[in-house]
Amino acid sequence: MTLGIVGQSRAIRDVIRRIDLVAASCSSTALITGETGTGKELVARAVHTRSARCERPFIKVNCAAIPEHLLESELFGHVRGAFTGAVGHKRGKFALAHRGSIFLDEVGTISVGLQSKLLRVLQEREFEPVGAERTEQVDVRVIAATNRDLYHLVSEGRFQADLFYRLHVVPIVVPPLRERLSDVPILAAHFADTHGRRNGKPIDAVADEAIAALLQHDWPGNVRELENTIERAVVLANGPVITADLITVPAANFASGATSLKLRHNLEWIERETIRRALAAAPVKHQAARLLGISPRALAYYLAKHPPLDRAALQQ
């Protein structure tokens, strides 16, 4: 685990390497992209924590959670009398983040009008509070995140191209959990320990059968969904081990990949997919065989039957 980022897969190691590269630069803007629940805020905090700005503020703004007519004031502040209800001066998030980092979550939801003012901050390092006549200088690193396709928004005219290129200086792509299934056992153990301690119920292990059940799920909600699943299992557990009966997730949708009407073809697809998932979770073959509930010799038979799977395992 590195700065709260749990996992040992190649995909997550690549993310950590990118974090280190971005953190080495104290001013370059970073854009973190990924599906909901993948841990974009965790990555943003890691960038800040590993940078020379680590002793300065890390200010988070969820752009999607603030009404559009209030977001400008939230970001840049306002002066007394700027609008109805502005009874005093208010410092905005950019001012509060001076010499530190500001994390703009869901930046793709910002209106086109406000995008121009954000672009000015990135270009000139200055902003103007609502109702003010003077600009303020700011030294801040901007870390933005989105689960939207900004390329698509630019093509539709809903996101300024200039702002996109200013944000997209150093991109960090956080992979979905389904692309790093080998991290599921590690994440499950981590969440079991964390929530076990929080609930006063020490958890010693997550059973192999429970791990196998977790690996059959595609995790559309990503790491956040996995954590919720493990927390629920901890609450329901009567002992120190998370067993398979405590894992409640929708069954894997094998049928979505079984496009043939030939029974033999469909069975082979399911066979390959099950073995692929086990190899992704446990690249060491005897461990994969244990997850599958078969002997290493039987696994060797299936790998010989499906040679591409064996090559994929060797590349882990």
Short mmCIF file of the C-alpha atoms (twelve columns), coordinates in Angstrom:
data_MODEL
# 
_entry.id   MODEL 
# 
loop_
_atom_site.group_PDB 
_atom_site.id 
_atom_site.type_symbol 
_atom_site.label_atom_id 
_atom_site.label_alt_id 
_atom_site.label_comp_id 
_atom_site.label_asym_id 
_atom_site.label_seq_id 
_atom_site.Cartn_x 
_atom_site.Cartn_y 
_atom_site.Cartn_z 
_atom_site.pdbx_PDB_model_num 
ATOM 1   C CA . MET A 1   0.000   0.000   0.000   1 
ATOM 2   C CA . THR A 2   1.413   3.390   -0.984  1 
ATOM 3   C CA . LEU A 3   -0.172  6.550   0.457   1 
ATOM 4   C CA . GLY A 4   -3.456  4.736   0.832   1 
ATOM 5   C CA . ILE A 5   -3.348  3.262   -2.674  1 
ATOM 6   C CA . VAL A 6   -3.775  -0.485  -2.274  1 
ATOM 7   C CA . GLY A 7   -2.636  -2.942  -4.927  1 
ATOM 8   C CA . GLN A 8   0.316   -4.607  -6.601  1 
ATOM 9   C CA . SER A 9   -0.965  -5.065  -10.154 1 
ATOM 10  C CA . ARG A 10  0.952   -3.686  -13.095 1 
ATOM 11  C CA . ALA A 11  -1.866  -1.206  -13.733 1 
ATOM 12  C CA . ILE A 12  -1.748  0.290   -10.251 1 
ATOM 13  C CA . ARG A 13  2.061   0.333   -10.232 1 
ATOM 14  C CA . ASP A 14  1.886   2.410   -13.416 1 
ATOM 15  C CA . VAL A 15  -0.449  4.860   -11.665 1 
ATOM 16  C CA . ILE A 16  1.948   5.185   -8.722  1 
ATOM 17  C CA . ARG A 17  4.879   5.825   -11.069 1 
ATOM 18  C CA . ARG A 18  2.887   8.559   -12.799 1 
ATOM 19  C CA . ILE A 19  2.023   10.090  -9.416  1 
ATOM 20  C CA . ASP A 20  5.717   10.305  -8.561  1 
ATOM 21  C CA . LEU A 21  6.502   11.998  -11.879 1 
ATOM 22  C CA . VAL A 22  3.692   14.519  -11.485 1 
ATOM 23  C CA . ALA A 23  4.525   15.232  -7.849  1 
ATOM 24  C CA . ALA A 24  8.111   16.097  -8.784  1 
ATOM 25  C CA . SER A 25  6.783   19.164  -10.578 1 
ATOM 26  C CA . CYS A 26  5.244   21.627  -8.142  1 
ATOM 27  C CA . SER A 27  3.182   23.640  -10.618 1 
ATOM 28  C CA . SER A 28  2.173   21.460  -13.568 1 
ATOM 29  C CA . THR A 29  -1.560  20.858  -13.809 1 
ATOM 30  C CA . ALA A 30  -2.721  17.243  -13.588 1 
ATOM 31  C CA . LEU A 31  -5.923  15.730  -14.967 1 
ATOM 32  C CA . ILE A 32  -7.088  12.495  -13.352 1 
ATOM 33  C CA . THR A 33  -9.604  10.464  -15.310 1 
ATOM 34  C CA . GLY A 34  -11.424 7.279   -14.433 1 
ATOM 35  C CA . GLU A 35  -14.787 5.767   -13.700 1 
ATOM 36  C CA . THR A 36  -16.757 6.588   -10.571 1 
ATOM 37  C CA . GLY A 37  -15.367 4.795   -7.536  1 
ATOM 38  C CA . THR A 38  -11.868 4.157   -8.871  1 
ATOM 39  C CA . GLY A 39  -10.160 6.410   -6.311  1 
ATOM 40  C CA . LYS A 40  -9.426  9.649   -8.178  1 
ATOM 41  C CA . GLU A 41  -9.414  11.745  -5.004  1 
ATOM 42  C CA . LEU A 42  -6.946  9.327   -3.422  1 
ATOM 43  C CA . VAL A 43  -4.626  9.820   -6.403  1 
ATOM 44  C CA . ALA A 44  -4.987  13.610  -6.162  1 
ATOM 45  C CA . ARG A 45  -4.075  13.543  -2.465  1 
ATOM 46  C CA . ALA A 46  -1.057  11.367  -3.241  1 
ATOM 47  C CA . VAL A 47  0.152   13.877  -5.855  1 
ATOM 48  C CA . HIS A 48  -0.114  16.666  -3.282  1 
ATOM 49  C CA . THR A 49  1.417   14.667  -0.419  1 
ATOM 50  C CA . ARG A 50  4.448   13.659  -2.465  1 
ATOM 51  C CA . SER A 51  5.094   17.160  -3.789  1 
ATOM 52  C CA . ALA A 52  7.021   20.062  -2.272  1 
ATOM 53  C CA . ARG A 53  3.626   21.618  -1.479  1 
ATOM 54  C CA . CYS A 54  2.802   18.843  1.001   1 
ATOM 55  C CA . GLU A 55  2.955   21.178  4.025   1 
ATOM 56  C CA . ARG A 56  0.541   23.599  2.385   1 
ATOM 57  C CA . PRO A 57  -3.268  23.299  2.060   1 
ATOM 58  C CA . PHE A 58  -5.009  20.673  -0.048  1 
ATOM 59  C CA . ILE A 59  -8.420  22.115  -0.877  1 
ATOM 60  C CA . LYS A 60  -11.115 19.917  -2.423  1 
ATOM 61  C CA . VAL A 61  -14.044 21.237  -4.457  1 
ATOM 62  C CA . ASN A 62  -16.740 18.910  -5.785  1 
ATOM 63  C CA . CYS A 63  -17.888 20.980  -8.750  1 
ATOM 64  C CA . ALA A 64  -20.916 18.769  -9.362  1 
ATOM 65  C CA . ALA A 65  -22.224 19.172  -5.804  1 
ATOM 66  C CA . ILE A 66  -22.368 22.987  -5.799  1 
ATOM 67  C CA . PRO A 67  -25.207 24.822  -7.593  1 
ATOM 68  C CA . GLU A 68  -23.963 26.605  -10.702 1 
ATOM 69  C CA . HIS A 69  -24.961 30.073  -9.462  1 
ATOM 70  C CA . LEU A 70  -22.889 29.561  -6.291  1 
ATOM 71  C CA . LEU A 71  -19.838 27.833  -7.761  1 
ATOM 72  C CA . GLU A 72  -18.089 31.012  -8.919  1 
ATOM 73  C CA . SER A 73  -18.304 32.524  -5.441  1 
ATOM 74  C CA . GLU A 74  -17.178 29.213  -3.930  1 
ATOM 75  C CA . LEU A 75  -14.104 29.112  -6.158  1 
ATOM 76  C CA . PHE A 76  -13.098 32.783  -6.244  1 
ATOM 77  C CA . GLY A 77  -14.859 34.330  -3.255  1 
ATOM 78  C CA . HIS A 78  -16.908 37.535  -3.217  1 
ATOM 79  C CA . VAL A 79  -16.995 40.997  -1.703  1 
ATOM 80  C CA . ARG A 80  -19.710 42.494  0.438   1 
ATOM 81  C CA . GLY A 81  -22.776 43.474  -1.590  1 
ATOM 82  C CA . ALA A 82  -21.746 41.482  -4.656  1 
ATOM 83  C CA . PHE A 83  -25.179 39.859  -4.711  1 
ATOM 84  C CA . THR A 84  -28.209 39.439  -2.492  1 
ATOM 85  C CA . GLY A 85  -27.110 37.768  0.707   1 
ATOM 86  C CA . ALA A 86  -23.440 38.765  0.385   1 
ATOM 87  C CA . VAL A 87  -23.282 40.491  3.768   1 
ATOM 88  C CA . GLY A 88  -19.513 40.242  4.068   1 
ATOM 89  C CA . HIS A 89  -16.282 39.372  2.312   1 
ATOM 90  C CA . LYS A 90  -15.667 35.686  1.615   1 
ATOM 91  C CA . ARG A 91  -12.416 34.063  0.563   1 
ATOM 92  C CA . GLY A 92  -12.796 31.487  -2.180  1 
ATOM 93  C CA . LYS A 93  -11.225 28.065  -2.452  1 
ATOM 94  C CA . PHE A 94  -8.421  29.311  -4.703  1 
ATOM 95  C CA . ALA A 95  -7.392  31.876  -2.100  1 
ATOM 96  C CA . LEU A 96  -7.522  29.226  0.628   1 
ATOM 97  C CA . ALA A 97  -5.317  26.931  -1.482  1 
ATOM 98  C CA . HIS A 98  -2.592  29.577  -1.981  1 
ATOM 99  C CA . ARG A 99  0.832   27.904  -2.180  1 
ATOM 100 C CA . GLY A 100 -0.864  24.528  -1.919  1 
ATOM 101 C CA . SER A 101 -3.052  22.431  -4.217  1 
ATOM 102 C CA . ILE A 102 -6.690  22.668  -5.238  1 
ATOM 103 C CA . PHE A 103 -8.544  19.540  -6.338  1 
ATOM 104 C CA . LEU A 104 -11.399 20.252  -8.747  1 
ATOM 105 C CA . ASP A 105 -13.459 17.058  -8.738  1 
ATOM 106 C CA . GLU A 106 -15.935 16.527  -11.601 1 
ATOM 107 C CA . VAL A 107 -14.462 19.465  -13.505 1 
ATOM 108 C CA . GLY A 108 -16.455 18.412  -16.583 1 
ATOM 109 C CA . THR A 109 -19.656 19.741  -14.978 1 
ATOM 110 C CA . ILE A 110 -18.475 23.375  -14.865 1 
ATOM 111 C CA . SER A 111 -20.500 25.740  -17.068 1 
ATOM 112 C CA . VAL A 112 -18.910 27.213  -20.192 1 
ATOM 113 C CA . GLY A 113 -19.022 30.718  -18.701 1 
ATOM 114 C CA . LEU A 114 -17.130 29.695  -15.589 1 
ATOM 115 C CA . GLN A 115 -14.662 27.698  -17.669 1 
ATOM 116 C CA . SER A 116 -13.317 30.979  -19.079 1 
ATOM 117 C CA . LYS A 117 -12.562 32.253  -15.575 1 
ATOM 118 C CA . LEU A 118 -10.885 28.990  -14.630 1 
ATOM 119 C CA . LEU A 119 -8.776  29.218  -17.781 1 
ATOM 120 C CA . ARG A 120 -7.644  32.676  -16.697 1 
ATOM 121 C CA . VAL A 121 -6.426  31.286  -13.380 1 
ATOM 122 C CA . LEU A 122 -4.416  28.621  -15.167 1 
ATOM 123 C CA . GLN A 123 -2.924  31.059  -17.679 1 
ATOM 124 C CA . GLU A 124 -2.353  34.178  -15.587 1 
ATOM 125 C CA . ARG A 125 -2.348  32.800  -12.045 1 
ATOM 126 C CA . GLU A 126 -4.874  35.431  -11.041 1 
ATOM 127 C CA . PHE A 127 -8.617  35.646  -10.398 1 
ATOM 128 C CA . GLU A 128 -11.243 38.230  -9.540  1 
ATOM 129 C CA . PRO A 129 -13.654 37.690  -6.631  1 
ATOM 130 C CA . VAL A 130 -17.310 38.196  -7.483  1 
ATOM 131 C CA . GLY A 131 -18.096 41.922  -7.282  1 
ATOM 132 C CA . ALA A 132 -14.459 42.959  -6.841  1 
ATOM 133 C CA . GLU A 133 -12.676 45.557  -8.956  1 
ATOM 134 C CA . ARG A 134 -9.193  44.197  -8.441  1 
ATOM 135 C CA . THR A 135 -7.624  40.871  -9.286  1 
ATOM 136 C CA . GLU A 136 -5.770  38.687  -6.802  1 
ATOM 137 C CA . GLN A 137 -2.629  36.715  -7.523  1 
ATOM 138 C CA . VAL A 138 -2.471  33.080  -6.522  1 
ATOM 139 C CA . ASP A 139 0.216   30.408  -6.438  1 
ATOM 140 C CA . VAL A 140 -1.603  27.111  -6.602  1 
ATOM 141 C CA . ARG A 141 -1.365  23.746  -8.280  1 
ATOM 142 C CA . VAL A 142 -4.568  22.651  -9.962  1 
ATOM 143 C CA . ILE A 143 -5.433  18.950  -9.910  1 
ATOM 144 C CA . ALA A 144 -8.634  18.197  -11.781 1 
ATOM 145 C CA . ALA A 145 -10.620 14.988  -12.078 1 
ATOM 146 C CA . THR A 146 -13.516 13.760  -14.152 1 
ATOM 147 C CA . ASN A 147 -15.368 10.604  -15.069 1 
ATOM 148 C CA . ARG A 148 -16.602 12.235  -18.267 1 
ATOM 149 C CA . ASP A 149 -15.072 12.107  -21.725 1 
ATOM 150 C CA . LEU A 150 -13.728 15.649  -22.060 1 
ATOM 151 C CA . TYR A 151 -12.728 15.023  -25.693 1 
ATOM 152 C CA . HIS A 152 -16.383 14.376  -26.437 1 
ATOM 153 C CA . LEU A 153 -17.516 17.442  -24.495 1 
ATOM 154 C CA . VAL A 154 -15.055 19.599  -26.449 1 
ATOM 155 C CA . SER A 155 -16.363 18.251  -29.762 1 
ATOM 156 C CA . GLU A 156 -19.904 19.113  -28.641 1 
ATOM 157 C CA . GLY A 157 -18.907 22.639  -27.643 1 
ATOM 158 C CA . ARG A 158 -19.666 22.015  -23.972 1 
ATOM 159 C CA . PHE A 159 -16.061 22.266  -22.810 1 
ATOM 160 C CA . GLN A 160 -13.513 24.819  -23.984 1 
ATOM 161 C CA . ALA A 161 -10.666 23.313  -25.966 1 
ATOM 162 C CA . ASP A 162 -8.151  25.787  -24.487 1 
ATOM 163 C CA . LEU A 163 -9.149  24.806  -20.961 1 
ATOM 164 C CA . PHE A 164 -8.960  21.116  -21.804 1 
ATOM 165 C CA . TYR A 165 -5.379  21.455  -23.072 1 
ATOM 166 C CA . ARG A 166 -4.434  23.503  -20.013 1 
ATOM 167 C CA . LEU A 167 -5.790  20.799  -17.724 1 
ATOM 168 C CA . HIS A 168 -4.454  17.915  -19.760 1 
ATOM 169 C CA . VAL A 169 -0.778  18.763  -19.153 1 
ATOM 170 C CA . VAL A 170 -0.076  15.560  -17.226 1 
ATOM 171 C CA . PRO A 171 -2.894  12.982  -17.471 1 
ATOM 172 C CA . ILE A 172 -3.300  10.179  -14.950 1 
ATOM 173 C CA . VAL A 173 -5.730  7.413   -15.908 1 
ATOM 174 C CA . VAL A 174 -7.021  5.359   -12.970 1 
ATOM 175 C CA . PRO A 175 -8.008  1.887   -14.241 1 
ATOM 176 C CA . PRO A 176 -11.343 0.299   -13.345 1 
ATOM 177 C CA . LEU A 177 -11.221 -2.582  -10.885 1 
ATOM 178 C CA . ARG A 178 -12.215 -5.112  -13.566 1 
ATOM 179 C CA . GLU A 179 -8.878  -4.377  -15.285 1 
ATOM 180 C CA . ARG A 180 -6.868  -5.143  -12.146 1 
ATOM 181 C CA . LEU A 181 -8.618  -8.140  -10.643 1 
ATOM 182 C CA . SER A 182 -5.343  -9.354  -9.157  1 
ATOM 183 C CA . ASP A 183 -5.719  -6.525  -6.617  1 
ATOM 184 C CA . VAL A 184 -9.107  -7.774  -5.388  1 
ATOM 185 C CA . PRO A 185 -7.713  -10.178 -2.719  1 
ATOM 186 C CA . ILE A 186 -5.372  -7.467  -1.394  1 
ATOM 187 C CA . LEU A 187 -8.116  -4.844  -1.356  1 
ATOM 188 C CA . ALA A 188 -10.563 -7.243  0.291   1 
ATOM 189 C CA . ALA A 189 -8.102  -8.045  3.080   1 
ATOM 190 C CA . HIS A 190 -7.344  -4.345  3.555   1 
ATOM 191 C CA . PHE A 191 -11.008 -3.353  3.807   1 
ATOM 192 C CA . ALA A 192 -11.793 -6.305  6.067   1 
ATOM 193 C CA . ASP A 193 -9.069  -5.219  8.479   1 
ATOM 194 C CA . THR A 194 -10.078 -1.532  8.301   1 
ATOM 195 C CA . HIS A 195 -13.791 -2.079  8.880   1 
ATOM 196 C CA . GLY A 196 -13.161 -4.858  11.368  1 
ATOM 197 C CA . ARG A 197 -11.236 -2.444  13.581  1 
ATOM 198 C CA . ARG A 198 -13.837 0.295   13.116  1 
ATOM 199 C CA . ASN A 199 -16.615 -2.063  14.180  1 
ATOM 200 C CA . GLY A 200 -14.690 -3.686  17.013  1 
ATOM 201 C CA . LYS A 201 -14.749 -7.040  15.190  1 
ATOM 202 C CA . PRO A 202 -11.192 -8.188  14.385  1 
ATOM 203 C CA . ILE A 203 -11.087 -9.999  11.038  1 
ATOM 204 C CA . ASP A 204 -8.206  -12.413 10.524  1 
ATOM 205 C CA . ALA A 205 -8.836  -13.528 6.954   1 
ATOM 206 C CA . VAL A 206 -11.049 -13.557 3.874   1 
ATOM 207 C CA . ALA A 207 -11.722 -17.175 2.881   1 
ATOM 208 C CA . ASP A 208 -10.615 -18.441 -0.529  1 
ATOM 209 C CA . GLU A 209 -14.232 -19.196 -1.408  1 
ATOM 210 C CA . ALA A 210 -15.151 -15.587 -0.601  1 
ATOM 211 C CA . ILE A 211 -12.322 -14.329 -2.817  1 
ATOM 212 C CA . ALA A 212 -13.534 -16.605 -5.608  1 
ATOM 213 C CA . ALA A 213 -17.023 -15.094 -5.276  1 
ATOM 214 C CA . LEU A 214 -15.574 -11.575 -5.435  1 
ATOM 215 C CA . LEU A 215 -13.658 -12.434 -8.594  1 
ATOM 216 C CA . GLN A 216 -16.852 -13.413 -10.397 1 
ATOM 217 C CA . HIS A 217 -18.157 -9.843  -10.231 1 
ATOM 218 C CA . ASP A 218 -17.361 -7.100  -12.771 1 
ATOM 219 C CA . TRP A 219 -17.454 -4.304  -10.144 1 
ATOM 220 C CA . PRO A 220 -19.213 -1.516  -12.065 1 
ATOM 221 C CA . GLY A 221 -18.897 0.577   -8.893  1 
ATOM 222 C CA . ASN A 222 -15.173 -0.201  -8.754  1 
ATOM 223 C CA . VAL A 223 -13.175 -0.019  -5.498  1 
ATOM 224 C CA . ARG A 224 -15.955 1.868   -3.725  1 
ATOM 225 C CA . GLU A 225 -18.395 -0.966  -4.439  1 
ATOM 226 C CA . LEU A 226 -15.877 -3.567  -3.256  1 
ATOM 227 C CA . GLU A 227 -15.329 -1.663  -0.019  1 
ATOM 228 C CA . ASN A 228 -19.077 -1.468  0.601   1 
ATOM 229 C CA . THR A 229 -19.363 -5.208  -0.048  1 
ATOM 230 C CA . ILE A 230 -16.608 -6.026  2.449   1 
ATOM 231 C CA . GLU A 231 -17.961 -3.611  5.051   1 
ATOM 232 C CA . ARG A 232 -21.354 -5.331  4.797   1 
ATOM 233 C CA . ALA A 233 -19.672 -8.729  5.224   1 
ATOM 234 C CA . VAL A 234 -17.808 -7.502  8.307   1 
ATOM 235 C CA . VAL A 235 -21.017 -6.249  9.899   1 
ATOM 236 C CA . LEU A 236 -22.731 -9.595  9.244   1 
ATOM 237 C CA . ALA A 237 -19.768 -11.770 10.277  1 
ATOM 238 C CA . ASN A 238 -20.048 -13.867 13.437  1 
ATOM 239 C CA . GLY A 239 -16.385 -14.785 13.531  1 
ATOM 240 C CA . PRO A 240 -12.895 -13.672 12.473  1 
ATOM 241 C CA . VAL A 241 -13.171 -14.983 8.874   1 
ATOM 242 C CA . ILE A 242 -15.146 -13.507 5.987   1 
ATOM 243 C CA . THR A 243 -16.839 -16.523 4.396   1 
ATOM 244 C CA . ALA A 244 -18.441 -16.863 0.969   1 
ATOM 245 C CA . ASP A 245 -21.997 -16.720 2.327   1 
ATOM 246 C CA . LEU A 246 -21.310 -13.162 3.533   1 
ATOM 247 C CA . ILE A 247 -20.427 -11.945 0.036   1 
ATOM 248 C CA . THR A 248 -23.529 -10.542 -1.635  1 
ATOM 249 C CA . VAL A 249 -22.887 -9.265  -5.143  1 
ATOM 250 C CA . PRO A 250 -24.777 -9.816  -8.404  1 
ATOM 251 C CA . ALA A 251 -23.752 -12.960 -10.243 1 
ATOM 252 C CA . ALA A 252 -21.296 -12.554 -13.110 1 
ATOM 253 C CA . ASN A 253 -23.017 -11.984 -16.414 1 
ATOM 254 C CA . PHE A 254 -21.328 -14.762 -18.342 1 
ATOM 255 C CA . ALA A 255 -24.104 -14.750 -20.917 1 
ATOM 256 C CA . SER A 256 -23.003 -11.345 -22.201 1 
ATOM 257 C CA . GLY A 257 -19.961 -12.964 -23.787 1 
ATOM 258 C CA . ALA A 258 -21.674 -16.133 -24.961 1 
ATOM 259 C CA . THR A 259 -22.847 -14.935 -28.350 1 
ATOM 260 C CA . SER A 260 -22.941 -18.312 -30.070 1 
ATOM 261 C CA . LEU A 261 -25.959 -20.607 -30.158 1 
ATOM 262 C CA . LYS A 262 -23.645 -23.621 -30.052 1 
ATOM 263 C CA . LEU A 263 -23.598 -25.056 -26.544 1 
ATOM 264 C CA . ARG A 264 -20.021 -26.299 -26.871 1 
ATOM 265 C CA . HIS A 265 -18.777 -22.839 -27.876 1 
ATOM 266 C CA . ASN A 266 -20.548 -21.191 -24.950 1 
ATOM 267 C CA . LEU A 267 -19.158 -23.707 -22.474 1 
ATOM 268 C CA . GLU A 268 -15.646 -23.142 -23.791 1 
ATOM 269 C CA . TRP A 269 -16.071 -19.374 -23.448 1 
ATOM 270 C CA . ILE A 270 -17.205 -19.701 -19.821 1 
ATOM 271 C CA . GLU A 271 -14.316 -22.080 -19.143 1 
ATOM 272 C CA . ARG A 272 -11.782 -19.641 -20.601 1 
ATOM 273 C CA . GLU A 273 -13.279 -16.637 -18.802 1 
ATOM 274 C CA . THR A 274 -13.274 -18.389 -15.415 1 
ATOM 275 C CA . ILE A 275 -9.638  -19.435 -15.792 1 
ATOM 276 C CA . ARG A 276 -8.670  -15.964 -17.049 1 
ATOM 277 C CA . ARG A 277 -10.162 -14.359 -13.940 1 
ATOM 278 C CA . ALA A 278 -8.368  -16.792 -11.640 1 
ATOM 279 C CA . LEU A 279 -5.036  -16.119 -13.374 1 
ATOM 280 C CA . ALA A 280 -5.630  -12.362 -13.122 1 
ATOM 281 C CA . ALA A 281 -6.207  -12.689 -9.383  1 
ATOM 282 C CA . ALA A 282 -3.391  -15.160 -8.716  1 
ATOM 283 C CA . PRO A 283 -0.687  -15.200 -11.427 1 
ATOM 284 C CA . VAL A 284 1.122   -18.035 -9.575  1 
ATOM 285 C CA . LYS A 285 -0.498  -21.116 -11.095 1 
ATOM 286 C CA . HIS A 286 -0.880  -23.276 -7.995  1 
ATOM 287 C CA . GLN A 287 -2.690  -20.383 -6.283  1 
ATOM 288 C CA . ALA A 288 -4.954  -19.962 -9.309  1 
ATOM 289 C CA . ALA A 289 -5.740  -23.677 -9.191  1 
ATOM 290 C CA . ARG A 290 -6.694  -23.354 -5.538  1 
ATOM 291 C CA . LEU A 291 -9.086  -20.497 -6.334  1 
ATOM 292 C CA . LEU A 292 -10.634 -22.609 -9.097  1 
ATOM 293 C CA . GLY A 293 -11.063 -25.574 -6.785  1 
ATOM 294 C CA . ILE A 294 -9.023  -27.858 -9.033  1 
ATOM 295 C CA . SER A 295 -5.590  -29.450 -8.884  1 
ATOM 296 C CA . PRO A 296 -2.508  -27.817 -10.475 1 
ATOM 297 C CA . ARG A 297 -2.439  -30.766 -12.881 1 
ATOM 298 C CA . ALA A 298 -6.018  -30.043 -13.963 1 
ATOM 299 C CA . LEU A 299 -5.144  -26.374 -14.455 1 
ATOM 300 C CA . ALA A 300 -2.198  -27.401 -16.632 1 
ATOM 301 C CA . TYR A 301 -4.636  -29.396 -18.770 1 
ATOM 302 C CA . TYR A 302 -6.910  -26.367 -19.255 1 
ATOM 303 C CA . LEU A 303 -3.967  -24.093 -20.036 1 
ATOM 304 C CA . ALA A 304 -2.782  -26.540 -22.672 1 
ATOM 305 C CA . LYS A 305 -6.315  -26.591 -24.040 1 
ATOM 306 C CA . HIS A 306 -6.374  -22.764 -24.212 1 
ATOM 307 C CA . PRO A 307 -2.773  -21.722 -25.055 1 
ATOM 308 C CA . PRO A 308 -3.461  -17.937 -25.160 1 
ATOM 309 C CA . LEU A 309 -4.389  -18.108 -21.498 1 
ATOM 310 C CA . ASP A 310 -1.054  -19.670 -20.645 1 
ATOM 311 C CA . ARG A 311 0.824   -16.946 -22.559 1 
ATOM 312 C CA . ALA A 312 -1.147  -14.280 -20.721 1 
ATOM 313 C CA . ALA A 313 -0.236  -15.883 -17.389 1 
ATOM 314 C CA . LEU A 314 3.450   -15.878 -18.263 1 
ATOM 315 C CA . GLN A 315 3.281   -12.120 -18.961 1 
ATOM 316 C CA . GLN A 316 2.024   -11.292 -15.464 1 
# 
